[in-house]
Amino acid sequence: MQNSIYNMFMKTVLITGANRGLGLGFTKVFLKQGYKVIASCRDPQSANDLISLSRVNPDLYLIKLDVASDSSIVRAVDAVEALELDTIDILINNVGVNSRTINPDADKSRKLIHLDRKVLGQMFDINAVAPILVVKEFLSFLKRSGRAVVVNVTSQRASFNDPEPSAEVNYGYCASKVALNMMVKELAKELAPLQIATFAVHPGSVLTEMNSKGVIAPEQAAENIAKIAEQIELAASGSFLNYDGELFPL
Ligand SMILES: NC(=O)c1ccc[n+]([C@@H]2O[C@H](COP(=O)([O-])OP(=O)(O)OC[C@H]3O[C@@H](n4cnc5c(N)ncnc54)[C@H](OP(=O)(O)O)[C@@H]3O)[C@@H](O)[C@H]2O)c1
């Protein structure tokens, strides 16, 4: 299959944090849409859902990627090179951490009295810094696409005009997603001459481990965002969008 004519026309998507939640939703949706899917996660050997999917989907490739580690990102680039897929048409920076991910007793990492440099730094590192470094390392694959898109999963919590504001305090998550949005705005300037579009998108309230009160199924949320990725024009690059494709209030 590697070099068949059929394969030459298949697009490739790389997803971070593909083992569960929204990332797993993206994996299922893009497989259904006929993409070659590179599903990355911290521990592929224990990613049971991805392993099951890969048994029946020859176009699903599992690679190891911890976005918090520079050497892991570089090793992931080597792993993708070894797949000989040549291009990445869509890169999805899906990984994100919230207070509860860092400390199951969320109040411990949320409230002012408990804040510390380590927890805040970790949140900024994974939510805002890692996505841009992932793009940096995979840029050559994106360039070869001719019309690539980088999707960055942000949150409504990054808006000063959030239509559904939360009463709960969440310094690190909200501020790190604002930082991500600004990274995306700046990234768009450098990617435009390379014919690569990028945007930040709020996925809605999605039922995952991060959000046990979510109302949208991960696959539905992934489908909404996949539609935006396929339609986005370079002129709209750098925007903060809602999952329906409309601009999110800043
Ligand atoms: N759910 C919602 O309602 C909602 C709303 C707004 C925005 N979002 C955003 O949507 C994205 C996905 O969230 P989710 O709800 O699917 O969260 P989730 O269920 O907590 O999943 C998070 C994913 O990120 C992975 N991850 C965490 N740290 C990582 C690292 N250092 N390297 C690689 N992978 C790492 C996790 O892998 P492990 O299994 O290895 O921990 C997991 O696959 C996030 O950016 C989140 O901020 C979600």
The ligand as a Gaussian input file, in Angstrom:
#p B3LYP/6-31G(d) Opt

LIG

0 1
 N      -13.311000      18.686000      27.620000
 C      -13.707000      19.943000      27.477000
 O      -14.878000      20.299000      27.756000
 C      -12.745000      20.977000      26.968000
 C      -13.186000      22.304000      26.882000
 C      -12.327000      23.270000      26.401000
 C      -11.063000      22.914000      25.970000
 N      -10.650000      21.616000      26.072000
 C       -9.297000      21.294000      25.585000
 O       -9.382000      20.152000      24.748000
 C       -8.144000      19.434000      24.762000
 C       -8.396000      17.960000      25.046000
 O       -8.989000      17.880000      26.335000
 P       -9.765000      16.613000      26.879000
 O      -11.015000      17.112000      27.457000
 O       -9.774000      15.521000      25.867000
 O       -8.782000      16.246000      28.104000
 P       -8.356000      14.860000      28.748000
 O       -9.479000      13.905000      28.671000
 O       -7.803000      15.212000      30.075000
 O       -7.176000      14.363000      27.775000
 C       -5.965000      15.043000      27.777000
 C       -4.999000      14.328000      26.855000
 O       -3.745000      15.031000      26.918000
 C       -2.730000      14.050000      27.130000
 N       -1.553000      14.632000      27.757000
 C       -1.437000      15.332000      28.913000
 N       -0.167000      15.711000      29.112000
 C        0.555000      15.240000      28.053000
 C        1.902000      15.302000      27.656000
 N        2.830000      15.908000      28.410000
 N        2.274000      14.747000      26.472000
 C        1.364000      14.092000      25.711000
 N        0.068000      13.962000      26.033000
 C       -0.325000      14.547000      27.195000
 C       -3.384000      12.992000      27.986000
 O       -2.604000      11.800000      27.941000
 P       -2.372000      10.829000      29.222000
 O       -3.482000       9.804000      29.165000
 O       -1.027000      10.275000      28.986000
 O       -2.479000      11.686000      30.461000
 C       -4.727000      12.883000      27.259000
 O       -4.580000      12.119000      26.089000
 C       -7.284000      20.128000      25.816000
 O       -6.395000      21.040000      25.195000
 C       -8.304000      20.898000      26.658000
 O       -7.748000      22.015000      27.312000
 C      -11.462000      20.636000      26.567000

